[in-house]
Each structure stands twice: as structure tokens, then as C-alpha cells.
Amino acid sequence: MMHKLITLGLCIGLFFSINSFAQEQEKEHHEEIVVTAHRIETALDDVGSSTVVVTAKEIKEMNAATVAEVLNTVSGITTLSNGGPGKASSLLLRGFHSRHTLVFVDGVRINENTSGGFNLSEIPVDMIERIEVIKGAQSAVYGSDAMGGVVQIITKQRNKQGIGGSLEAQAGSRDHQKFSLNVNGKSGDVNYGVSYSKYSLGDYSIAPGDEEDPFESENFIGKVGVQLGDSKIDLMTRYSDNETDLDGGWGLPEEDDDREQNSKLSTTNLKWTHAFNSKLSHVFDASYHKQETVGKDDGFQSYKYENTSTQLHYQLNYQPTDSLTVVSGLAHDENTGQNEGFIEKQTISTTALHAELLWKFYEKGMLTLGARNDDHELFGNETTYRLSGNASLTDDLKLHGAFGTGFKAPTVNDLFWPESPWSTGNPDLNPETSEGYDLGLTWSRGNIKAIDLTFFSNDVKDLIVWAPDENYRYSPENIDEATLEGLEFRFQAQFASAVDFNLNYTYLKAEDSMGEQLPHRPENQAQIGLNWNVTSNFSFRTDFLYKGDRTENLAGVPTTMDSYTKVNLGLAYSLKERYRIALQVENATDEEYEEHIGYGIPGRYGYLILTATF
């Protein structure tokens, strides 16, 4: 409690200390639009749920190599990596496990059906136009996977006439090599885009030892959209091929030259939008996503698992007045998971109805009320709801908040993992459920883009955790209850029209029903980013990331991982607005740390970035 009071005092002190500076700045207002919070285009200022948007410009300025690096700049998010770039990478949102966060790429769900999680390393940052993070329970809008929140990754596409794009090459130490090409255009009523990326990194071991664990990734995205009068048809296809070396697992030699993993995924999405008139429109969305992961090893650790998802969604948007909007929809998902040699193919279907009312009760205030009923093939009907709102108390100060419920059905692994001396599934599991809220204040004026302080609290019942019994055999169990609560502080500003500064801090209390800290959840995490435009052509960038102590269970014994601070440095020079050369140094202080015990992160390394835009 004392820690919270100290943090709150610092935040309030900062608020008043910069007030005089902000008063001297001319206020500018740029309305930013998000599409994820309510399934329709909504002004960011009207969204009640705590929402953060990261743009392509911000990603470019930080010279980020991975999506995980980008998301580390968002308060409330903790990323986890099994050994650095190219290795399995996921996130915790406000203490919720990765399986509780729904991740989209261009509207297509990428969560695995076997584990419920996702791998952020399979998404190249150079293809991203923006990332929208909606925090808090979103099950009333998106169903089971969205108990903790939603992350929507939107790739690049041109919406104005003409053609444009970029060509980028990177090279550096630790065999860092990257090439990317983005071409986007619009001609008349047709817009299109093609993106290709190839990335590789080696010369480091993810476990103590000398042998290298390199990786290589190839990605392709193609888009085309056609406007046909009052209708629009959009087609997207995505392909990814990722190959990485791994080290020995539990009980095996740390150095293992034979272990490899290859993951391939393909996605197709077709969307039809039609406006009947200015008040009524509908959207039909169909997508297919397939992921196959193969692990090769001379020993007994070979594996192959496959996930496929077919998603159908119909949405009706009705705006009877300027202040009222109703968004309703029908969804049907067929999700299949298989782990060859362990779990036979399992297909689970879900059908859902959802509706949400958006009421803009005055120019600077909005209330929303939504509900959703999911008919799950194995667990029957589950109804969730969400109430959110925001209101401007003054021209500069906004109050925002949300209250909602969520649920998460057990995964294929949880239910069907075969019995062995080491592990077994549990067909008697219950779905996880949650109830929570957040409440915050956002202040902005002039060059102070945002000062936001948000409190959040979530109670989770029947939390599923894989834990060992007295014979060290692991199985999933429903913990009676867990509490995830804390505060987030965000400060974004521009000083002297040349320095962009952001600070994010998260305090998190994540405990199970016995009062024990949940694994991998640091109580304190902070990030500072500074981008200084020294001249119109030359800029300097630095990023600091601090993560406090975390725990991890090894054979049922909680083990503490020490806190760490990571520093990245970058320089960039632009020539004639079309060419850019940048130098990035990752982990500049050569910090030694782990995000999972036994999985080391690369030490200091640097690379050169050459970019041409057209």
C-alpha cells in the first residue's frame, strides 16, 4: 500500500510540475481513430476502455527489431521470450496469461488452439502500420480468448491515390541480417499492397553453452480491396515460415546441436462491406488460419502439432441518430488442434451472438453497454457483458472507465493431453471466469500529449494452472481464485518541438488464492523512451526497460528471477526525406538476464539499417 501511495504522489507531482509548461504551448487536436474497441471506427477519445495505439512512425523511431520490443512500451504489458529474437515470444496483459489475450493480425485470430497462446516473433515489425491494445475484459465483444484484453496488429495499406512503399536492408553483429520490401498503391477504386520480409540472427546460445541457436524467418502479406459502389470487397493472404535451433529441454544436455523447430502458417481473409444508406450497413467476414509446428530431434523430443481455425462473422451496424449506434453480430468458429503422437485431432465449435449500444450523450462523452452469449460445444452457454464510458471533465481532463466480465474455455492441451508418468490432461476442468474494472484520468494540453493514471482490478475464478502432484506429474487444475490489480501511469510529451519523451510504469499485484505471487508477473515495471531530433535530419534514440523480480516454478518450487534493466541506443540520419540510415545497439550495457529460467537473451549487439522510401 505504501508503494502505491509513493507512486501516486510522484505522478501527481509530475502532473503539477509540467502544468505551467503545457499552458505555454498552443493546443493542437488530432482525432485518432481505432477499429478494435467496438468493431467499428471510433474516435480514440470516445473509447472508455483503457486503450493504447502504437503507430508505424513510433515503431520506426525506436528501430524495433521485434513486436515484443514495441509492446514493451505499453504500460500493463510484460513480454516473455524463450531466448531472444526469433524464439517463442508472448505477453502478459495486466497479469493475465497469454491465452487470456486475443491477438489479431488484420482481423484474423492467431491464438493457438492447442495452447491458447501465440508467438509474437512470427510477425515482422516492418509490415506493421499500427498496433491497437484494448485492455480489460473484452469477452462481451470478442468471446473466450479476450478475457484479459485484445491486441490488434494492422499491416500496411495505402488509402490514397498513387503508389508508394519502402525498401530496407539491415546487417550487423551476431549475424543479424534483414531485408524487407513494402509496396502499397491505389488506382481508382482499387487499393493493393504487398509486403515481404526475411530476417535471420545467430551467433548466440539460448542456454549456457557455446553452440549457436540461429533462426531464420520469411514472411509475406498480400492485400487487395475493390470499391464497388456502396460495397467494398477486401482480400488478404499471409504466409510465414520460421525456423530456429533450440537447446536441450528439462533433464537433457543444455547444448543440443540436433534440436530444430520449424513453424509455418498461412492465413486467408475475405471481407465484404456494404452500406444500405447513411444509417445502416453490414459486414461479412470469413477467414481461415492454419499453423503447423514441427520439432526435430534425434532423441525423444520430436513433435508435430497443427492448429486450424475457420471464422465466420456477420455484423450489422445501425445508427438511428447522430448520438446512438447499435453494433450487433453473429459469429461461428471451428477450431481444431492436434499434437501428433500425443493428441488426436480435436475440433471445438462455438457460436455466438453479440450486441453493443454506443450512446454519445454529449459532445465529449460516451457510454457503451454490450453483451455476448457464446454457445460452446463442450461447456454450453456463457454470457458476458461490458459497460464502459468516458467524459471530459474540462477541456484538458478526461475520466474513463470500464466494468466487464470475461471467460476462457480450457484449451485442447488442457483437456486432452494424454496420460503419462510426467503429465496428463484434465477433462473435468471448468472455464475460467473473470470480473473486473478499470478507472482512470487522462490529462492533455499543448505538447503534453497524455498523462494517464489508471487503476485496475480483476478477480479471476477457476484459473487454470499446470502444477505437479506429489510425484511431480504435471496436470492442469482450477485454482479457486486469483486477484490481478494495480495501477498504470503513462506520460507522453514533446519538448521544444524536438524531443519526444514517453514514460510508462506499471504496479501489479498478481496473487493466487493462497496469496502467492503468480509466475512471471513483476510487481514493478517501467519503460522510458526518448527521441531527440538534434537537427532536421539527425536524431538520437534511447530506450530503458526495467523489470522487477519475478518468480518461476521449477518442478513445483518457486524460484526468483532477478530484476534487470535493458538499454537500447539508436542514431538515425535522413537524406532528402527518401533515404534513411540508422545504427541500433541492442542491450547496450550487455545486461545478463532471463525471461524464462534456462533461456538466455543475447548480449550486446548492433546493426545498421538502410531504408529507401518511394
URZI-V722125 format. One line per field, one symbol per residue. phi: phi as a letter, one per 40 degrees, with the letter a starting at -180 (. if undefined). psi: psi as a letter, one per 40 degrees, with the letter a starting at -180 (. if undefined). burial: 1 if it has 9 or more other ideal C-beta (glycine too) atoms within 8 Angstrom, else 0. Layout:
phi: ???
psi: ???
burial: ???
//
This chain:
phi: .cccccccccccccdcccdccccccccbbbccbbbcdbgbcbcdccccccbbbbccccccccfccbcdcccccbcgbbcbbchgdgcdaaabbfgccdccbcbbbfgbcbccccbgcabcccbccccccabbbbcgdbccbbgdcbccibbbbbccacbbchbaiabbbbaacffcaababbbbaabgcbbaabbbabbaaafabcbdibccbcaabbbabbbabbcbgcbbbbbbbbbabbbacbbccdgbdccacccbbbbbbbbbbbbbbabcacbbaabbbbabbbbbbbbbacccccaabbbbbbbbabbbbbbcbcbbbbbbabbbbbbbbabdgbbcdbbbbbbbbaaabbbccadbaabbbbaabbbcdcbgcbbbaabbaaaccacbbbbbaababaabcdcdcdcbdccacbaacacccbccbaaaabaabbbaafcccabbbbcbabbbbfdcbcbcccbgccacbccdabbbaiabbbbbabbffbbcbbbbbbbbbbbcccgccccgbccbaabbbbbbccbcbbbbbabbbbbcdbbacbfgbcbcbccabbbbbababbbfgbbabbbbbcfdcfccabbbcgbcbdccababbbbbba
psi: dddddddddddddddddedddddeihhihhhhhieddeeihhhdeehdihhhhhiddddddefhdiddddeeehiehhihhffaheihhaihhfeiideehhhihfehhehidddeaihdeehhdeehdihhhhiihededeadefddahhhhhiiiheiiaiiaihihiiaiffhhhhihhhiihhbehiiihhiihhihafiheihaeiigiihhhihhhihhhhgbeihhhhhihhhhhhiiiiiaheihdhheehihhhhiihhhhhhhhhdaedhiihhhhihhhhhhhhhidaeeiihihhihhhhhhhhhhgdidehhhhiihihhhhhihhhedhihhhhihhihiihhhhgeidfiiiihiihhhghddeahhhiihhiiihhdadehhhiiihiiiihiiiddddehihiediiageeiiiiiihiiihihhhihbehdhhhhhiihhhhifhhhhiiaeefhiiiihidiihhiaihhhhhihhfeehhhihhhhhhhhiaeeeihiiehidhhihhhhhhgdaedhihhihhhhhaiiiihhfehhhhhiiihhhiiiiihihfedihhihhhhfdefhhiidhhehiiiahiiihhhhhi.
burial: 00010011001001100110110010000000011111100111111111111101011011111111111111111111111111101111111111111111111111111101111111111111011111111111101111111111111111000011111101010111111111111100011111101111110111100010111111111111100000111111111111111111000101110011111111111111111000011111111111111111100010111111111111111110000111111011111111100010010111111111111100001111111111110000010111111111000011111101111111111111100000111100101111111111111011110111111111111111001000011111111011111111111111100011111111111111000011111111111111111000011111111111111110000110100011111111111000111111111100101111001111111111111110
//
